[in-house]
Amino acid sequence: MPLKSPSQHYCEKQWAISTRSLENEFDIGIKRVHMIDEVKNMFFEFVEINRFSESACISLYYRLFLFSTLVLMQVIENKGVHVEGVSLADLKPVWTSSVKWSSKAADTANLEEKLGNINYSLRLLMDDLGNEAS
């Protein structure tokens, strides 16, 4: 079994901290994260390249969770099916907390720059799903 690189070890540590944070703060365990493999791959890619701080990693994970959930909600809503048990209002506190975690991070400017496209997409998805709910 090959030894893990320091970078891989750092990513795994931040993944564990971030997933635990979402579960502790919102009772959203990893089993409730849609497209978890894609979320994990994106998380590791961002963290490995940018070596984000712990607070930035938590913010990143929250946004990737939101992104995967909102994309799935939009796909289902576009097929004319209302998603039961999940509403945009339920997810907005996760967005707010993500922003809070980012603001605590010493590397917030780098995080927000790297997440520009994801942030833009999240806002579009929230606007779209918010309009469909009304």
Backbone as numpy.savetxt, mean C-alpha at the origin, in Angstrom:
# Nx Ny Nz CAx CAy CAz Cx Cy Cz
21.55 -23.86 0.74 20.71 -22.70 0.74 21.61 -21.46 0.74
21.44 -20.60 -0.28 22.30 -19.41 -0.36 21.96 -18.41 0.73
22.97 -17.71 1.18 22.77 -16.67 2.19 22.06 -15.48 1.58
21.25 -14.83 2.38 20.54 -13.65 1.92 21.48 -12.46 1.93
21.34 -11.62 0.92 22.13 -10.40 0.88 21.62 -9.43 1.96
22.46 -8.51 2.38 21.99 -7.51 3.35 20.76 -6.75 2.84
20.72 -6.49 1.54 19.59 -5.78 0.95 18.32 -6.61 1.05
18.41 -7.88 0.75 17.25 -8.78 0.82 16.79 -8.92 2.28
17.74 -9.03 3.18 17.40 -9.13 4.60 16.68 -7.86 5.06
17.16 -6.69 4.63 16.53 -5.42 4.99 15.10 -5.38 4.46
14.89 -5.78 3.20 13.55 -5.79 2.60 12.60 -6.70 3.38
13.08 -7.87 3.74 12.24 -8.82 4.48 11.88 -8.27 5.86
12.84 -7.62 6.50 12.58 -7.03 7.82 11.52 -5.93 7.70
11.67 -5.06 6.69 10.72 -3.97 6.50 9.34 -4.50 6.10
9.31 -5.57 5.33 8.05 -6.21 4.95 7.33 -6.70 6.21
8.05 -7.37 7.09 7.45 -7.90 8.32 6.92 -6.76 9.19
7.69 -5.70 9.33 7.28 -4.55 10.14 6.05 -3.89 9.52
6.05 -3.71 8.22 4.96 -3.00 7.53 3.66 -3.80 7.54
3.76 -5.10 7.30 2.54 -5.92 7.31 1.96 -5.98 8.72
2.81 -6.07 9.72 2.36 -6.09 11.11 1.72 -4.75 11.48
2.25 -3.67 10.96 1.72 -2.34 11.26 0.29 -2.20 10.73
0.05 -2.62 9.50 -1.31 -2.53 8.94 -2.27 -3.41 9.73
-1.81 -4.56 10.13 -2.66 -5.46 10.91 -2.95 -4.86 12.30
-1.94 -4.31 12.94 -2.13 -3.73 14.27 -3.00 -2.48 14.23
-2.80 -1.65 13.21 -3.52 -0.38 13.16 -4.95 -0.53 12.65
-5.16 -1.44 11.69 -6.47 -1.53 11.04 -7.08 -2.93 11.06
-6.42 -3.87 11.70 -6.89 -5.25 11.73 -7.03 -5.82 10.31
-6.07 -5.46 9.45 -6.05 -5.97 8.08 -4.82 -6.85 7.96
-5.06 -8.15 8.11 -3.97 -9.12 8.00 -3.57 -9.35 6.56
-2.45 -9.96 6.39 -1.89 -10.20 5.06 -2.82 -11.04 4.18
-3.64 -11.88 4.79 -4.57 -12.71 4.01 -5.68 -11.89 3.37
-5.88 -10.67 3.86 -6.91 -9.79 3.30 -6.36 -8.84 2.24
-5.07 -8.95 1.93 -4.45 -8.08 0.92 -4.59 -8.75 -0.44
-5.28 -8.07 -1.34 -5.49 -8.60 -2.68 -4.20 -8.52 -3.49
-4.00 -9.49 -4.35 -2.82 -9.55 -5.22 -1.54 -9.45 -4.40
-1.47 -10.21 -3.31 -0.37 -10.10 -2.35 0.99 -10.33 -3.00
1.08 -11.25 -3.95 2.38 -11.50 -4.59 2.86 -10.26 -5.33
1.96 -9.59 -6.04 2.33 -8.38 -6.77 2.69 -7.25 -5.80
1.91 -7.13 -4.73 2.19 -6.11 -3.72 3.59 -6.35 -3.12
3.87 -7.59 -2.78 5.17 -7.91 -2.18 6.31 -7.64 -3.16
6.14 -8.03 -4.41 7.18 -7.78 -5.41 7.45 -6.29 -5.59
6.38 -5.50 -5.66 6.55 -4.06 -5.81 7.21 -3.47 -4.57
6.77 -3.91 -3.40 7.36 -3.42 -2.15 8.86 -3.69 -2.12
9.25 -4.94 -2.40 10.66 -5.30 -2.37 11.45 -4.50 -3.41
10.88 -4.30 -4.58 11.58 -3.54 -5.62 11.81 -2.10 -5.17
10.77 -1.45 -4.66 10.91 -0.07 -4.18 11.92 0.02 -3.04
11.82 -0.89 -2.07 12.67 -0.81 -0.88 14.12 -1.14 -1.23
14.31 -2.13 -2.08 15.68 -2.51 -2.44 16.39 -1.38 -3.21
15.69 -0.76 -4.12 16.29 0.31 -4.92 16.52 1.57 -4.08
15.54 1.91 -3.25 15.57 3.20 -2.55 16.01 3.14 -1.10
16.05 1.95 -0.54 16.44 1.74 0.86 15.68 2.70 1.79
14.35 2.68 1.63 13.49 3.55 2.41 13.63 3.27 3.90
13.36 4.31 4.70 13.34 4.18 6.16 12.12 3.35 6.57
12.07 2.98 7.84 10.96 2.18 8.34 9.61 2.88 8.15
9.54 4.15 8.51 8.27 4.89 8.34 7.87 4.98 6.87
8.83 5.20 6.01 8.54 5.26 4.57 8.07 3.91 4.06
8.65 2.83 4.57 8.24 1.48 4.15 6.80 1.19 4.57
6.44 1.60 5.76 5.07 1.40 6.22 4.11 2.19 5.33
4.45 3.43 5.05 3.63 4.24 4.15 3.50 3.58 2.78
4.60 3.11 2.26 4.60 2.42 0.96 3.67 1.21 0.98
3.78 0.39 1.99 2.95 -0.82 2.08 1.47 -0.46 2.15
1.13 0.55 2.94 -0.26 0.97 3.04 -0.78 1.40 1.66
0.02 2.12 0.92 -0.42 2.59 -0.40 -0.52 1.44 -1.40
0.39 0.50 -1.32 0.29 -0.66 -2.22 -0.94 -1.49 -1.87
-1.25 -1.63 -0.59 -2.48 -2.30 -0.18 -3.69 -1.57 -0.76
-3.73 -0.26 -0.59 -4.84 0.53 -1.12 -4.96 0.38 -2.62
-3.84 0.47 -3.30 -3.84 0.37 -4.75 -4.42 -0.96 -5.21
-3.96 -2.05 -4.63 -4.45 -3.37 -5.05 -5.94 -3.51 -4.74
-6.37 -3.01 -3.61 -7.78 -3.11 -3.21 -8.66 -2.26 -4.12
-8.24 -1.04 -4.39 -9.04 -0.14 -5.22 -9.11 -0.60 -6.66
-8.02 -1.13 -7.18 -8.03 -1.66 -8.55 -9.04 -2.81 -8.64
-9.00 -3.71 -7.68 -9.94 -4.82 -7.67 -11.38 -4.32 -7.54
-11.60 -3.35 -6.67 -12.95 -2.79 -6.51 -13.43 -2.17 -7.82
-12.54 -1.46 -8.51 -12.94 -0.82 -9.76 -13.28 -1.85 -10.82
-12.49 -2.89 -10.92 -12.76 -3.95 -11.91 -14.13 -4.57 -11.65
-14.40 -4.87 -10.38 -15.67 -5.49 -10.03 -16.83 -4.52 -10.26
-16.67 -3.26 -9.85 -17.72 -2.25 -10.05 -17.99 -2.04 -11.54
-16.93 -2.06 -12.35 -17.09 -1.88 -13.80 -17.87 -3.01 -14.44
-17.90 -4.15 -13.77 -18.69 -5.29 -14.26 -20.12 -5.22 -13.74
-20.44 -4.14 -13.03 -21.79 -3.93 -12.55 -22.11 -4.62 -11.24
-21.09 -5.06 -10.53 -21.29 -5.74 -9.26 -20.84 -4.82 -8.13
-21.71 -4.64 -7.15 -21.34 -3.82 -5.99 -20.51 -4.67 -5.04
-19.40 -4.12 -4.58 -18.51 -4.84 -3.66 -19.09 -4.72 -2.25
-19.52 -5.84 -1.70 -20.10 -5.85 -0.35 -18.98 -5.90 0.69
-19.20 -5.23 1.80 -18.29 -5.33 2.92 -17.06 -4.44 2.85
-16.86 -3.75 1.73 -15.72 -2.84 1.60 -16.23 -1.56 0.96
-15.97 -0.45 1.62 -16.36 0.82 1.03 -15.16 1.75 1.00
-15.26 2.72 0.14 -14.20 3.70 0.04 -14.01 4.42 1.38
-15.10 4.70 2.06 -15.01 5.37 3.37 -14.22 4.54 4.37
-14.34 3.20 4.27 -13.58 2.32 5.17 -12.08 2.38 4.89
-11.72 2.69 3.65 -10.32 2.67 3.24 -9.62 4.02 3.40
-10.38 5.09 3.47 -9.76 6.43 3.57 -8.86 6.58 4.80
-9.19 5.98 5.96 -8.27 6.09 7.10 -6.89 5.46 6.81
-6.86 4.44 5.95 -5.57 3.84 5.59 -4.75 4.85 4.79
-5.41 5.57 3.88 -4.74 6.62 3.10 -4.19 7.69 4.05
-5.03 8.14 4.96 -4.63 9.18 5.92 -3.43 8.72 6.75
-3.47 7.49 7.19 -2.37 6.96 7.97 -1.10 6.84 7.13
-1.26 6.47 5.88 -0.10 6.38 4.99 0.58 7.74 4.86
-0.21 8.77 4.73 0.33 10.13 4.64 1.04 10.50 5.95
0.43 10.10 7.07 1.03 10.36 8.39 2.39 9.66 8.50
2.43 8.38 8.11 3.70 7.64 8.17 4.75 8.29 7.28
4.34 8.73 6.10 5.27 9.39 5.19 5.83 10.66 5.81
4.96 11.44 6.46 5.41 12.71 7.03 6.40 12.50 8.18
6.35 11.33 8.83 7.30 11.01 9.90 8.67 10.61 9.35
8.72 10.21 8.09 9.94 9.66 7.51 10.93 10.77 7.13
12.18 10.55 7.46 13.23 11.49 7.07 13.38 11.55 5.56
13.00 10.47 4.89 13.12 10.39 3.43 11.77 10.56 2.72
10.89 11.36 3.33 9.55 11.56 2.76 9.59 12.12 1.34
10.50 13.05 1.06 10.57 13.65 -0.27 10.90 12.58 -1.32
11.84 11.71 -1.02 12.21 10.64 -1.94 11.04 9.66 -2.12
10.39 9.30 -1.01 9.25 8.39 -1.08 8.16 8.97 -1.97
7.77 10.19 -1.70 6.68 10.80 -2.46 7.03 10.98 -3.93
8.30 11.26 -4.20 8.72 11.38 -5.60 8.62 10.02 -6.29
9.11 8.99 -5.65 9.09 7.64 -6.24 7.67 7.10 -6.39
6.75 7.55 -5.52 5.38 7.07 -5.56 4.44 7.99 -6.34
5.01 8.92 -7.09 4.19 9.89 -7.83 3.10 9.24 -8.67
3.45 8.24 -9.47 2.46 7.59 -10.33 1.43 6.81 -9.52
1.86 6.16 -8.46 0.93 5.41 -7.62 -0.01 6.38 -6.90
0.52 7.48 -6.38 -0.32 8.48 -5.71 -1.37 9.04 -6.67
-0.95 9.34 -7.88 -1.86 9.87 -8.89 -2.96 8.85 -9.19
-2.56 7.61 -9.37 -3.53 6.54 -9.66 -4.48 6.34 -8.49
-3.97 6.39 -7.26 -4.82 6.24 -6.08 -5.87 7.34 -6.04
-5.47 8.57 -6.31 -6.43 9.68 -6.28 -7.50 9.49 -7.35
-7.09 9.07 -8.55 -8.07 8.81 -9.61 -9.04 7.70 -9.23
-8.50 6.61 -8.68 -9.35 5.50 -8.27 -10.32 5.92 -7.17
-9.83 6.66 -6.18 -10.70 7.10 -5.09 -11.79 8.03 -5.61
-11.42 8.94 -6.53 -12.42 9.84 -7.11 -13.45 9.04 -7.90
-12.98 8.11 -8.72 -13.88 7.30 -9.55 -14.82 6.47 -8.70
-14.27 5.78 -7.72 -15.10 4.92 -6.87 -16.00 5.76 -5.95
-15.53 6.92 -5.55 -16.36 7.81 -4.73 -17.56 8.33 -5.50
-17.36 8.62 -6.79 -18.46 9.09 -7.63 -19.45 7.97 -7.91
-18.96 6.74 -8.03 -19.85 5.61 -8.30 -20.70 5.31 -7.08
-20.17 5.61 -5.90 -20.91 5.32 -4.66 -22.04 6.33 -4.44
-21.91 7.50 -5.06 -22.94 8.53 -4.82 -24.08 8.44 -5.80
